[in-house]
Amino acid sequence: YPLCALAVSAVLVWGSIFLSTVGGLFLGISLYRNVSHASDQTTRTAQQVLGGVVFFMTVLFAAVVFFLRTRIKIACEIVKSSSRAILDLKSLFCVPFCPLILGIGFAGLWIVASLYMLSIADFKEYNVDGDLGGMVEKTLAGTLTSFDSECVYDKNSEHPEIPTNMGPDNYGCLSFPETYEGLDFAGALVSTSA
């Protein structure tokens, strides 16, 4: 890239300006003149107005480029100078990559450590009423496991212990398990340190 920018930066800039100007003029003229296929007068008028706007904006763009041509030449020279600096300071390419590689390595180390801890951790069954570490009061623990004041049970169903009207829209009939399973992270920490 630096060699390409050094050799052809002005050609790329002026070529893209030229192609943009020619393309805009061609599009504006085409939109303005080719209205014979339109079915009604409103569409023809809208297309001609759009063509006139595109043509005007392209002429305005060309005028701005004409008056800023010296600044565009200076910008091309700056690109050439920066390309020379990059070619002279080859170690400049290593600077952003070394910290990036170190950061990726550090993140990878913690990912491997986390995967190792998760692989040696066992699932443990926790009681809702006693194993939440004091987050749930003992008086509320029994009532938090089920709200079944509005539950309807069908004794003839395959699972008579499951309410038939339990769901996310019926908050009067919710049932929570008495126990739940979770990873024992404390046990994984103890087994790695021992």
N, C-alpha and C positions, 0 to 999 in steps of 0.2 A: 504493500500500500504506500509506504513512504516514497519508494522509487516512482510509482505511478503518479502520486501527487506532485512530486518534484518535476516530472517530465510534462505532464499534460493537465495541470490544474486549470490553467487559463483556457485551454481548449474545452475542457469539460464545462466550465462555468459559462463561457460565451456560447458554446454549442447548445446547452440546455436553455439559455435565454432565447436564442434564435428559434429553437424548435417550439418553445412555449408560445412565442409571438406568432410564428407562422401557423401553428395549430389553432390558436385562439382566433386569428383572422379568418382562417378557413372555416372554422365552426360557426362564427358569427355570420359570415356570408352565406353559408349553406342553410342555416336556420332561417335567414331572412328571405332567400330566394326560392327555396324548395317548399312552397306551401300548397302546391296543386293537389297533393294527395289528401289534404284535410277535408273533412266532410262538411263542416259548417264555417261560417265567417268568424265566429268567436275564436275557434281554434286557430284559424289562419292568423288572426290579429295577435293572439297570444304568442304564437310561434315567431311572428315578425318582431314583436316587442322583445322577446327573449333574445333573438338574434341581434337586434340593435344593442341591447345591454351587453351581451358578450363582446361584440365588436368594440363598443365604447370602452369597456374595461381592458380589453387587450391593447387598444391605442393608449389608454392611460398608463398601463404597465410599461409599454415601450417608451413613453415619455419619461417616466420615473427612471427607467434604466438608462436612458440617454443622459439625463442630468446627473445621475450617480455613477457614471462610467469611470471616473477617476477613483472613486472609493472602491469600486469593484476591482479595478486593477490593483489597488493597494491590498485588498483582501487576498487576491491571488498571490501576490508577492509574500504576504504573511504566511500563507499555506506552504509556499515553497520553502521559506525560511524555517518553519517548524518541521518540515520534512527533513531538511538538512540536519537540524538538531537531533531528531530521532535517529537518523543514520549515524551521527557522530557519537551519541550516547546510547550504545547498545544495551548497557545494563539497566536502562530505564524500563525495559520490558519486564525485567525480573522483579521490580519493586512491587507492583500490585499483586503478582502471583504468589510470592513467598508468604505474605500474611494470609492470603486466601487459602493456601494449602495448609498452613498451620491451623487456621480456624476450622477447616473441614476435618482435619485430623483430630482436633480437640473434641469436636462434636461427635465424630465417629467413636472416639474412646468412651464417651458417656453413653452412647447408644449401645455399644457392646456391653458395658458394665450394667446398664439397665436390663438388657436382654438376659444377661447371666443371672441377675437377681430374680427376674421373673421366672426363669427356668428352674431355679431351685426352690422357689416359694411354693408352699402347698396350699391347697384350698382348706379353709377352716370354716366350720359351721358356727355362726354367731346367733345368739338369742336376741330378739328384738328388745325384750324387756330388760335384760341385764348387761349386755355386752356393748352398749353404745357409749360407754365411758361417761355416764352421768348426763348425757345430752337429753335423755328422756326421764322424767321423774317416775318413780316407782308407782305412784298412784295413777299416772296416765298410761303406763305401759300396757296394762291389760286392755284398756279401751282403744288403744291405737292399733291393735292387731286386727280388729274387725269392727265395722259399722254395719250391722245387719238388721236394723230396725225396719227397713222397707224391703228386705230380701224375700223372694218367693222361691221356695224349694219344690222340686218335683220328685216325689219318691219313686216314680216309675221310670225315671231317666236312667241312663247308663251310669252317671255319676250323681247320685242323689245329694251328696254333700256340697255340690257346687250350685250356687243360686242361678236361676234361669234368667233373671233380669239384671245381672251384674254387668256394669259397663261404665265407660268414662262419663256418660251423661247422667247417670243415676248415682249421685254422691251419697244417698241414703243407704245404698247397698254396695259397700266396698269391703273387700276382705283382703287383709294383709297376712303374709306368712308369719308364723311364730318364730321361724328361724330363717336365716339367709346365709348364702355361701359367699366368701370373699377370700382374696389372697392374703396370706399371713406374712406381711412385709416384715414385721418385727422378728418373726422366726427366721426369715431369710437373712436379716442382718445379723442375728445371733449365730446362725450356722456359718456365715462367711467369716466372722471374726474369731470363731473358735478353732 
